[in-house]
Amino acid sequence: MQPSASSSVPRFDERLTAPRSWWVIAALLGLSGGLIMFPLGTVPILGGLIAAGALAAVAVSSYGSARIRVVAGSLVAGDARIPVPALGTPEALDAEEARAWRTFKADPRAFMVLRSYVPGAVRVEVTDPADPTPYVYLSTRDPEGLVAALEAARAESAAQAESTADAESARSAGTAG
């Protein structure tokens, strides 16, 4: 069965970018690199400024590059790609509940895309018996939107599975007679 064109369009797509204050800190680290080289002259000052600023900017950018997407019947979070049928019911967490699941309620076996500067989160049980991961915890600025996208993807996946089962039963009934 060929996937429809709409299944390749993300139902949800969020990049967990770092806050602006982190970029200010990166700029200050670049300035610090230049100040450290001050006794050595103008060229080392510029080299220290550029090198320290670039390293700090790369660190902030890479940490803020985590993406969460619901696309083509899968939840893609960071490096993980989880088929929606392997997931249970998603639960939107407010800031207080999200903090609890990041701290004292957390399970070390859980898969987490955790960004402490993002207050909301979604927690989804993993229902695949072959997977030892109990749940997926995803920091998100739009928990309700992610839950709605996962529910829609689950409904679409269930409808596709049902239509495939109906087609197979019709085919086997046709060959039996």
Legacy VTK file of the C-alpha trace (Angstrom):
# vtk DataFile Version 3.0
C-alpha trace
ASCII
DATASET POLYDATA
POINTS 177 float
0.000 0.000 0.000
1.401 3.383 -1.015
1.360 6.014 1.754
-0.830 8.981 0.962
0.716 12.367 0.275
-0.877 13.730 3.440
0.906 11.147 5.615
4.297 12.665 4.723
3.184 16.113 5.888
3.960 16.568 9.598
0.896 16.729 11.840
3.082 18.362 14.497
6.540 19.882 14.151
8.359 21.730 16.925
11.975 22.697 17.400
12.965 23.146 21.032
15.166 26.201 20.525
17.285 27.569 23.336
16.060 30.753 25.043
17.468 34.154 24.036
19.295 34.502 27.340
21.505 31.544 26.379
22.575 33.412 23.232
23.502 36.424 25.383
25.609 34.119 27.552
27.279 32.705 24.413
28.154 36.241 23.306
29.571 36.999 26.755
31.679 33.831 26.575
33.064 35.059 23.257
33.905 38.395 24.872
35.588 36.531 27.735
37.715 34.603 25.236
38.883 37.908 23.785
39.629 39.365 27.229
41.698 36.323 28.173
43.930 37.023 25.169
44.208 40.767 25.949
47.803 40.672 27.226
48.961 39.033 23.968
47.862 41.760 21.530
45.185 42.611 18.981
45.352 39.524 16.752
45.109 37.047 19.670
42.225 39.112 21.104
40.305 38.734 17.859
41.209 35.035 17.635
40.046 34.390 21.203
36.856 36.378 20.651
35.992 34.488 17.462
36.989 31.023 18.730
35.228 31.270 22.103
32.146 32.894 20.550
31.923 30.253 17.821
32.312 27.355 20.285
29.657 28.786 22.602
27.292 29.423 19.666
27.743 25.868 18.362
27.016 24.457 21.836
23.820 26.532 22.257
22.657 25.803 18.712
23.192 22.043 18.960
21.411 21.796 22.309
18.513 23.808 20.918
18.190 21.723 17.742
16.023 18.953 19.206
12.846 18.443 17.176
9.587 16.702 17.940
7.478 15.639 14.969
4.463 13.459 14.272
4.829 12.390 10.647
4.014 9.339 8.505
2.492 7.353 11.386
5.503 7.860 13.654
6.567 10.020 16.549
10.031 11.397 15.820
11.669 12.863 18.920
15.354 13.647 18.817
17.062 10.520 17.453
14.126 8.191 18.180
11.446 7.171 15.674
8.539 5.353 17.324
5.579 3.985 15.350
2.324 5.421 16.688
0.703 1.958 17.136
3.453 1.158 19.699
2.325 4.065 21.865
-0.480 4.330 24.394
-2.671 7.308 25.175
-0.732 10.589 25.336
-1.104 12.762 28.430
-0.531 16.537 28.381
1.322 17.717 31.490
1.129 21.197 32.954
4.278 22.836 34.350
3.936 21.341 37.843
3.142 17.808 36.662
5.939 18.011 34.066
8.401 18.954 36.814
7.245 15.981 38.885
7.803 13.569 35.944
11.273 15.095 35.376
12.255 14.573 39.005
10.815 12.226 41.624
8.326 10.367 39.353
10.918 9.770 36.620
11.830 6.238 35.560
15.480 5.829 34.481
14.384 3.523 31.637
12.153 6.210 30.082
13.088 7.965 26.852
13.178 11.697 27.474
13.597 14.684 25.227
13.954 17.006 28.165
14.502 20.733 28.031
14.163 22.314 31.468
13.469 25.746 29.987
10.271 24.423 28.342
7.552 24.287 31.022
5.010 21.935 29.391
5.410 18.308 28.414
3.662 15.218 27.092
4.007 11.741 28.549
3.107 8.714 26.403
3.140 5.088 27.557
5.030 2.662 25.314
2.757 -0.345 24.743
5.167 -2.489 22.697
5.909 -5.553 24.892
9.322 -6.009 23.234
10.418 -2.490 24.240
11.698 -2.073 27.826
11.005 1.679 27.724
8.001 2.369 29.996
7.117 5.779 28.569
8.285 8.672 26.442
8.581 12.121 28.048
8.692 15.053 25.626
9.163 18.695 26.571
6.946 20.834 24.355
5.599 24.353 24.278
2.289 23.036 22.882
1.287 19.898 24.846
-2.341 19.965 23.648
-1.253 20.258 19.998
1.110 17.291 20.334
-1.580 15.194 22.051
-4.069 16.062 19.290
-1.533 15.136 16.584
-0.742 11.805 18.260
-4.453 10.995 18.673
-5.124 11.819 14.999
-2.173 9.669 13.914
-3.418 6.804 16.119
-6.903 7.042 14.593
-5.461 7.066 11.063
-3.206 4.104 11.864
-6.133 2.136 13.321
-8.270 2.906 10.249
-5.473 1.753 7.927
-5.002 -1.455 9.923
-8.754 -2.114 9.815
-8.991 -1.527 6.052
-5.975 -3.804 5.477
-7.593 -6.539 7.606
-10.900 -6.134 5.710
-9.110 -6.391 2.371
-7.252 -9.524 3.469
-10.428 -11.195 4.766
-12.257 -10.326 1.524
-9.365 -11.754 -0.492
-9.261 -14.967 1.540
-13.086 -15.321 1.294
-12.833 -14.887 -2.479
-10.188 -17.607 -2.830
-12.031 -20.009 -0.519
-15.172 -20.019 -2.621
LINES 1 178
177 0 1 2 3 4 5 6 7 8 9 10 11 12 13 14 15 16 17 18 19 20 21 22 23 24 25 26 27 28 29 30 31 32 33 34 35 36 37 38 39 40 41 42 43 44 45 46 47 48 49 50 51 52 53 54 55 56 57 58 59 60 61 62 63 64 65 66 67 68 69 70 71 72 73 74 75 76 77 78 79 80 81 82 83 84 85 86 87 88 89 90 91 92 93 94 95 96 97 98 99 100 101 102 103 104 105 106 107 108 109 110 111 112 113 114 115 116 117 118 119 120 121 122 123 124 125 126 127 128 129 130 131 132 133 134 135 136 137 138 139 140 141 142 143 144 145 146 147 148 149 150 151 152 153 154 155 156 157 158 159 160 161 162 163 164 165 166 167 168 169 170 171 172 173 174 175 176
